[in-house]
Amino acid sequence: MPIWSPDAWQRAWRFAVVAHHGQRFPGTELPYVLHVSAVANEVSHAIAQRARGERPVADPDLAIQCALLHDVVEDTDVDTETIAARFGPAVAAGVAALSKDPAVGDKPAQMRDSLTRIRALGPEIWMVKLADRITNLQAPPEFWTVDKIRRYREEAREIHRQLGEACPVLGPRLVAKIDAYGVYAEP
């Protein structure tokens, strides 16, 4: 018996690929869906690890679908109503919480708002945010300043403080990535 539904994965993956078609990973020629795939990989690894232990993930399909769709509302023309119609209200709520709302103010305010909305949902959504930041803590774009890199690292620490308890696999993994990212925060 599979841990998550391969059909649910494929539907969400195909939707994400179409929605992000033509987008590039910032500063590269790589397709943006590589990021989406990396987030889903982190989440699926955590789900598989936890399935062997005492604390399995309650709704792995929700976590996988939100991982694959986490940026479609924020970065494309897709709205939450479309997500709800295609994938259900729980996935739409998760994707909405994972999407920053520019109407709430500057980037720090948007992050605080998003974390508040994520915390109001289940740990499956928390896992997606942890995985998202894990995958983003790679070598920063060359055009980022040291100050921006430091702020991004501090933001990752705040994400861990707020959400790290959701997953005994992803929480420690994020801490390790934050520590390793420190090399970029030095002038």
KACOR-V989605 format. One record per helix or strand. SS is the DSSP state (a for helix, b for strand). FROM is the first residue (numbers start at 1). TO is the last residue. If there is no record, write none. Layout:
BEGIN
[[SS	FROM	TO] [SS	FROM	TO]]
END
This chain:
BEGIN
[[a	6	19] [b	24	24] [b	31	31] [a	33	51] [a	60	69] [a	72	75] [a	80	87] [a	89	98] [a	102	104] [a	107	119] [a	123	136] [a	146	166] [a	170	185]]
END
